[in-house]
Amino acid sequence: MNLTITITDTQAKCLDRVMLDKKEWITNAAIARAYIESKEIRRLLMEHCNANSIAMAVGEDAQITQAYELGVVEIAVEPSLERE
C-alpha cells in the first residue's frame, strides 16, 4: 500500500532540522505502530480462540485476518459515524 501525506513548507523545514529523510522516518513510524497493534490483535485473538475453543489460524497475516473475520477487532471509525 502506498500512502501520500501533505505537509506545509514550514512543517518540512521544521522536520529538516531533526531528520535527514522524512519519508524514511514516517515509514518507520507507521511500521513500528503497526507492529505494536499486530501484537495486541494477536493477543486478543488468542484469548478469544481459547475462550471459545476455536483453532487459531497459522501465521501472522492469517491471524490478523481471522481476528477481523471473527469480530475480535474492527476497523477504527470516527466517533460521529458510531452514533449513526
N, C-alpha and C positions, 0 to 999 in steps of 0.2 A: 504494500500500500504506500502510495506517495501522498504526503500532506504538504501543503504550502501555507506559510504564515506570512503576514504582512506586518512590518513594524515601521515606525517613522524613521526619518533620517536621524533625528535626535536620539531615539532609542538605540539605533545602530551605533552611533558614536559612543554612547554610554557603554554599550557592550564591548566595543573595540578596546576600551580601557582595561577590561578584565579578562578577555578571552581572545585567543588567536583565531579560532574557527567557530563562528556562531552556529553554523549548520551542524557541525560535529557535536557541539555542546548540547544543542536542542535534541538531536538524535539520541545521544547518550542519556539525557534526562528522561525521554519517553521510554526507552528500552528499560532503564532501571525501574521506572514506575510500573511498567507492565510486568516485570519480573516479580515485584512485590505483590502485585494483585494476583498473579498466577499462583503464587504460594498460598494466598488466602483462599482463592477459589478452590484449589485442590484440597485444602484443609476442610472447607465446608462440604465439599463433595464426599470426602472420606467419612465425615461424621454422618451425613445423610445416608450414604450407602450402608454403613454399619448399622445404623438405627433401623433401616428398612430392609435388611438382608438383600441388598442389590449388589451384583457384581460390578466392580469399577472397571471402566474402560482401561486399556493398556496404552500408556504413553501420554505425555503432557498435552499434546494437541487434542487427542481423543477425550481426555478427562475434562478439559475446558469445555469442549463441545457438549459432552454428557451433562455437565453441570447446568448449562443453559437449557438443554433439552428437558431435563428433569425439573426445571424451575427452581433449582437451588439458588441460582443467581439470575439477575435480569440486567438488561442494559440500563444505564442511567437515563433518567428523564428530568426535564425541567420541572420544578415544583408546580408551575401553573398547569402543566399537562396532567399531573397526577390528579388534580381536582376534577377534571372533566369526566 
